[in-house]
């Protein structure tokens, strides 16, 4: 089984991924592919999709997958990546979301240097992530959300999120 995760900043996709890893899934993230250069990851991912096709990052991940294992792919942000993963047997796309105000609170709490410090900056960064002003090779989170097979609202505790993941994905 391959579970793809998508969600806006600080919605909890990484937490869902950790829950799935605890259940035996192998974690893959697109940022792992381009981690070595660590330039602006969004821009580099956009550039790769522009030059090598919209599903290039998924193709790279799929090549690393072994038969008989379960995988979770984090932070899918372009429909081309979803389309490539849908070619695989047993793929499901899960959208993880939470209210904007709660996500901004979480961002402030994690305290990363490059994170938005004001709500208006947070909303501006989200516009790019959602595809506003982006070409089809760029970040297209809004389009990916529309492709989701199921949705998890992460507006509670980690334990409540764990229960939702287990119930919705029928894993324990």
C-alpha positions in Angstrom: 0.0 0.0 0.0 1.1 3.5 -0.7 -0.5 6.4 1.2 0.1 9.8 -0.2 -0.3 12.8 2.2 -1.1 16.3 1.2 -2.0 19.3 3.4 -1.3 22.9 3.9 1.5 24.1 6.2 1.2 22.8 9.8 -1.9 20.8 9.1 -0.3 17.7 10.5 0.9 15.7 7.5 4.3 14.9 9.1 2.5 13.8 12.3 0.2 11.5 10.2 3.4 10.2 8.5 5.0 9.4 11.9 1.8 7.6 13.0 2.0 5.5 9.8 5.7 4.8 10.3 4.9 3.5 13.8 2.5 1.1 12.0 5.3 -0.2 9.8 5.1 2.1 6.8 8.3 3.4 5.2 8.5 7.3 5.0 9.3 9.0 1.8 9.3 12.8 1.2 9.9 14.8 -1.9 12.2 17.1 0.0 14.5 14.0 0.7 15.2 13.9 -3.1 16.3 17.5 -3.2 17.7 17.8 0.3 21.3 17.9 -0.8 21.0 21.3 -2.4 18.6 22.7 0.2 18.0 25.8 -1.9 14.4 26.9 -1.7 12.8 23.5 -2.0 9.6 24.8 -3.6 11.5 26.5 -6.4 13.8 23.6 -7.0 10.8 21.2 -7.1 9.1 23.5 -9.6 12.2 23.6 -11.7 12.5 19.8 -11.8 8.9 19.5 -12.8 9.3 22.1 -15.5 12.4 20.4 -17.1 11.5 16.7 -16.5 7.7 16.5 -16.3 5.1 17.0 -13.6 5.5 13.6 -12.1 9.3 13.5 -12.0 9.6 13.5 -8.2 7.1 10.6 -7.8 9.0 8.6 -10.5 12.2 8.9 -8.4 10.4 7.8 -5.3 8.7 4.9 -7.0 12.1 3.6 -8.3 13.2 3.4 -4.6 10.2 1.4 -3.5 10.4 -2.4 -2.9 7.6 -4.9 -3.4 5.8 -6.1 -0.2 6.4 -2.9 1.8 3.9 -0.2 2.8 4.9 3.4 2.1 3.8 6.8 3.1 4.7 9.7 0.8 4.6 13.1 2.5 3.8 16.6 1.3 2.5 16.0 -2.3 2.0 19.4 -3.8 1.5 18.9 -7.6 -1.2 16.9 -9.5 1.4 15.4 -11.7 2.9 13.7 -8.7 -0.5 12.2 -7.8 -1.1 11.0 -11.3 2.3 9.2 -11.3 1.5 7.6 -7.9 -2.0 6.5 -9.1 -0.2 4.2 -11.6 0.9 2.1 -8.6 -1.3 -0.6 -7.1 -3.0 0.3 -3.8 -2.4 4.0 -3.8 -4.6 6.3 -1.7 -4.3 10.1 -1.4 -5.2 11.5 2.0 -5.7 15.3 2.6 -4.8 16.4 6.1 -6.2 19.8 7.0 -6.8 22.1 10.0 -8.3 25.6 10.5 -5.9 28.4 9.3 -5.7 30.0 12.7 -4.7 26.7 14.4 -2.1 26.0 11.7 -0.6 29.5 12.1 -0.4 28.9 15.9 1.4 25.6 15.3 3.8 27.4 12.9 4.6 29.9 15.6 5.1 27.2 18.2 7.6 25.2 16.1 9.6 28.4 15.7 11.5 27.7 12.5 13.6 30.6 11.3 12.1 30.8 7.8 8.5 30.4 9.0 6.0 33.3 8.7 5.9 35.5 11.8 2.7 37.3 11.1 -0.7 35.9 10.0 -0.6 38.0 6.8 2.8 36.6 5.9 1.4 33.1 6.6 -1.5 33.7 4.2 0.9 35.0 1.5 3.1 31.9 1.7 0.0 29.8 1.6 -1.1 31.5 -1.7 2.0 30.3 -3.4 1.6 26.8 -1.9 -2.0 26.7 -3.2 -1.0 27.6 -6.7 -2.0 31.2 -6.9 0.2 32.8 -9.5 2.0 29.5 -10.2 2.4 27.7 -13.5 1.2 24.1 -13.7 4.8 22.9 -12.9 4.6 24.8 -9.6 3.0 24.3 -6.2 -0.7 23.3 -6.8 -1.9 22.3 -3.4 -5.5 23.3 -4.2 -5.7 21.0 -7.2 -4.1 18.1 -5.2 -6.7 18.6 -2.5 -9.4 18.0 -5.1 -7.8 14.7 -6.0 -7.9 13.3 -2.4 -9.6 10.0 -1.8 -10.2 10.9 1.8 -9.7 13.8 4.2 -8.6 14.0 7.9 -9.4 17.2 9.9 -6.6 17.6 12.5 -8.1 20.0 14.9 -7.5 18.1 18.2 -4.8 16.2 20.1 -2.3 13.9 18.6 -4.2 11.0 20.1 -7.4 12.1 18.4 -5.5 12.4 15.2 -4.1 8.8 15.7 -7.7 7.5 16.2 -8.8 9.3 13.0 -5.9 7.8 11.0 -6.6 4.3 12.2 -10.3 4.6 11.6 -10.2 6.2 8.2 -7.4 4.1 6.8 -8.6 0.9 8.7 -5.2 0.2 10.2 -4.3 -0.7 13.7 
